[in-house]
Amino acid sequence: MTIENENQLEKLKQVGHVVAATMTAMARAMQVGMTTRELDGFGRALLEREGARPAPETTYAFPGATCISVLPAIAHGIPGEQVLRAGDLVNIDVSADIDGYYADTGGSFVIPPVPEKIERLCRDGKRALWSGIKAVKPLGKLNEIGRAIQTFADKNRYTLIRNLASHGVGAALHEEPGHIPTWFEPRDARRIPEGLVFTIEPFLSTGSHLAIDGDDEWTLLADGGHPTVQYEHTLVVTRRGPVVLTIA
């Protein structure tokens, strides 16, 4: 989506705030002994209270309101009877629409106790995301986002999952400009038009490079099972730079 007026921006900010607040509340509600289905039900209730429709469900008939992935799963985990345990690394991905305006956010969280290595990975996952956001400039090259993220990952001796990418969003959950790599693609010459709405969502890992199929038609795992985190924001490009929409 490329926004054309202030009303569209305000609508996107509204749904962006709702999905961000829902993800934050779900992370705080996690506790040992809770099932991922119970956590998803909590998130669903929060979305419905704000008049938001869960986008994975309405767009793709996904069997849940949110995606909840417990390592070695890293994306598109189906909420179910899996019981959360101490030390679990959990990714919560929340996307929804209100009146046809969509926003998408995600984050990785650990149920205490948190090993120092995983605490550092989570901190650096957020830093990787923000390195990409800071590279966004109106009419700048789209691949500068991936260059910035990859530079951060390489410098800090991490790997990136290279078959899961960012995407356009706004009028639908996934739309143009389609696949936006969070690693450097030198042949990608696309530019960033003012008003473009899209996500940035790097998957930062301690050694995995690809997402592979799990035991069902949705869940994706990190190859090799290495700890992997994902942090995601939806943003819109303005003449003054990026505005992050998914702030709680």
C-alpha positions in Angstrom: 0.0 0.0 0.0 1.1 3.5 -0.7 -0.8 6.0 1.4 -2.2 9.2 -0.1 -3.6 11.1 2.8 -3.5 11.7 6.6 -6.7 9.7 7.2 -5.1 6.6 5.9 -2.1 7.2 8.1 -4.3 7.6 11.1 -6.1 4.3 10.3 -2.8 2.5 10.0 -1.6 3.9 13.3 -4.8 2.7 15.0 -4.4 -0.9 13.8 -0.7 -0.8 14.4 -1.2 0.2 18.0 -3.7 -2.6 18.5 -1.5 -5.4 17.2 1.5 -4.0 19.1 -0.4 -3.8 22.4 -1.8 -7.3 21.9 1.6 -8.8 21.3 3.1 -7.0 24.3 0.2 -8.2 26.5 0.5 -11.7 25.3 4.2 -11.7 26.1 3.5 -10.5 29.6 0.8 -13.1 30.1 3.0 -16.1 29.2 3.7 -18.4 32.1 4.9 -21.9 32.7 2.0 -24.4 32.3 0.0 -22.3 29.9 -0.8 -23.9 26.5 -0.2 -21.9 23.3 -3.9 -22.3 22.6 -4.7 -20.5 25.8 -2.2 -17.7 25.0 -3.8 -17.4 21.5 -7.2 -17.1 23.0 -6.0 -14.3 25.2 -4.7 -12.5 22.2 -7.9 -13.1 20.2 -10.0 -11.5 23.0 -7.8 -8.4 23.0 -8.1 -8.0 19.2 -11.8 -8.5 19.2 -12.3 -6.0 22.0 -10.7 -3.4 19.7 -12.7 -4.4 16.7 -9.7 -6.0 15.0 -9.9 -9.1 12.9 -7.0 -11.6 13.1 -5.3 -11.4 9.6 -3.8 -14.9 9.4 -7.3 -16.4 10.0 -9.2 -14.1 7.7 -6.6 -14.1 4.9 -5.3 -17.6 4.9 -7.7 -19.7 7.0 -4.8 -20.1 9.5 -6.0 -22.2 12.5 -5.5 -19.5 15.1 -5.8 -15.8 15.7 -2.0 -15.4 16.1 1.1 -17.3 15.2 3.0 -18.7 18.3 6.2 -20.5 17.6 8.3 -22.3 20.3 11.9 -23.1 19.4 12.9 -25.0 17.3 9.8 -23.5 15.5 10.5 -20.0 14.4 7.5 -18.9 12.4 3.8 -19.7 11.7 3.4 -22.0 14.7 -0.2 -23.2 15.2 -1.6 -22.5 18.7 -2.5 -25.8 20.3 -1.9 -28.1 23.3 1.9 -27.4 23.6 2.6 -26.4 27.2 5.0 -23.6 27.8 8.0 -24.4 29.9 10.7 -22.5 31.7 13.4 -21.3 29.3 11.3 -21.6 26.2 12.1 -19.1 23.4 8.7 -18.1 22.0 7.9 -16.0 19.0 4.6 -14.2 18.9 3.4 -12.8 15.6 0.3 -10.7 15.6 -1.4 -9.2 12.5 -4.9 -7.8 12.1 -7.1 -5.4 10.2 -9.5 -2.8 11.3 -11.9 -1.5 8.5 -9.6 -3.0 5.9 -6.3 -1.5 7.2 -3.7 -4.0 8.1 -0.6 -4.0 10.4 1.8 -6.8 11.3 4.2 -7.1 14.2 6.2 -9.8 15.9 8.7 -10.4 18.7 10.6 -13.2 20.5 10.4 -13.6 24.2 11.8 -16.0 26.8 10.1 -17.6 29.8 12.6 -17.2 32.7 15.2 -18.2 33.5 16.9 -16.6 30.5 20.4 -17.9 29.6 22.8 -15.1 29.0 23.4 -16.2 25.4 19.7 -16.0 24.6 19.3 -12.7 26.4 22.0 -11.3 24.2 20.4 -12.8 21.0 17.1 -11.2 21.9 18.8 -7.8 22.5 20.7 -8.1 19.2 17.6 -9.2 17.3 16.0 -5.8 18.2 19.2 -4.0 17.2 19.2 -5.8 13.9 15.6 -4.6 13.2 16.4 -1.0 14.1 19.5 -1.0 11.9 17.2 -1.8 9.0 14.6 0.8 10.0 17.4 3.5 10.2 18.4 2.6 6.6 15.0 3.6 5.2 14.9 6.8 3.2 12.3 8.1 0.8 13.4 7.3 -2.8 16.4 5.4 -1.3 17.2 1.9 -2.5 15.2 -0.9 -0.9 18.2 -3.2 -0.6 19.9 -0.8 1.7 17.7 -2.2 4.4 19.1 -5.7 3.9 22.6 -4.3 3.6 22.3 -2.6 7.0 20.9 -5.7 8.7 23.5 -8.1 7.2 26.3 -5.7 8.2 25.0 -5.9 11.8 24.7 -9.7 11.7 28.1 -10.2 10.2 29.8 -7.9 12.6 28.3 -9.6 15.6 28.8 -13.2 14.2 25.2 -14.1 13.6 23.5 -15.6 10.6 20.2 -14.6 9.0 17.3 -16.8 7.8 17.4 -16.2 4.1 14.1 -17.6 2.9 11.8 -15.5 5.1 11.6 -11.9 4.1 9.7 -8.6 4.8 6.7 -7.6 2.7 4.3 -4.9 1.7 1.3 -4.5 3.9 -1.5 -2.0 4.6 -4.5 -2.8 2.3 -3.8 -6.5 2.7 -1.6 -8.7 4.9 0.8 -9.3 2.1 1.1 -7.1 -1.0 3.5 -5.2 -3.2 6.4 -4.7 -3.1 6.3 -8.3 -2.2 9.5 -10.0 -1.1 11.8 -7.6 0.7 15.1 -9.3 1.7 16.5 -8.7 5.2 20.0 -9.5 3.8 21.9 -7.7 1.1 20.7 -8.4 -2.5 23.0 -6.3 -4.8 20.9 -6.9 -7.9 17.7 -5.5 -6.3 17.4 -2.0 -7.8 14.0 -1.1 -6.4 13.5 2.3 -4.8 11.3 3.2 -1.8 8.4 5.6 -2.8 7.1 8.1 -0.3 4.0 6.7 1.4 5.0 3.0 1.0 3.8 0.8 3.9 5.8 -2.4 4.6 7.3 -4.5 7.3 10.9 -5.1 8.3 11.4 -8.4 10.1 14.8 -10.0 10.2 15.3 -13.5 11.6 18.6 -13.4 13.5 20.2 -16.7 14.4 23.2 -18.2 16.1 23.8 -20.5 13.2 20.7 -21.4 11.1 20.3 -20.1 7.6 17.0 -21.4 6.4 13.5 -22.0 7.6 12.4 -25.6 6.9 9.0 -27.3 7.0 7.8 -28.7 10.3 5.3 -31.5 10.9 2.2 -29.6 9.8 1.4 -27.4 6.8 2.2 -24.2 8.6 5.0 -24.4 11.1 8.5 -23.5 10.1 11.7 -24.6 11.9 15.2 -23.3 12.0 17.5 -25.6 10.1 19.9 -27.2 12.6 17.7 -26.0 15.4 19.9 -23.1 16.4 18.3 -20.4 18.5 16.7 -17.8 16.2 14.7 -14.7 17.0 12.4 -12.4 14.9 11.4 -8.8 15.6 9.0 -7.1 13.3 7.6 -3.6 12.8 5.2 -2.2 10.2 6.3 1.3 9.0 5.3 3.9 6.5 7.9 6.1 4.6 7.4 9.8 4.8 9.4 12.7 3.4 11.0 13.0 6.8 11.9 9.3 7.0 10.2 6.1 8.4 7.3 6.3 10.8 6.9 3.1 12.9 3.2 2.2 13.1 3.4 -0.8 15.5 4.2 0.9 18.7 2.3 -0.1 21.8 
